[in-house]
């Protein structure tokens, strides 16, 4: 085995294991997009905080959380017709007072509730389908159902 190939292979394996989680990648993208916007800050510690509350989220759900959170911040700023700092939206690196963190965590709670409600709706639908099938089988076996 060629030693350079082996070194390359080991480097590739190490890179795969060290690949940042999806929220961290998405935050890097948004951090670069928002770099010229001094009113919104994405501190470094926000990556791990978002990763912890979005475990199990697909890329689409993560994207929705980010976009909706940023849009809600913009909407709040426009509704107040004032600069972000004067509207009470903190741009601090402290997560508890960071506007982006507050908006994303609120959106993640909403998405988790919708996901839970959606699962419940699917389960209810499956139960109703089973009950409906049982009733139609019961009715047809007694002679009162529709003939097929």
Helices and strands as residue ranges (DSSP letters): H 3-17, H 22-33, H 46-53, H 59-80, G 95-97, H 99-141
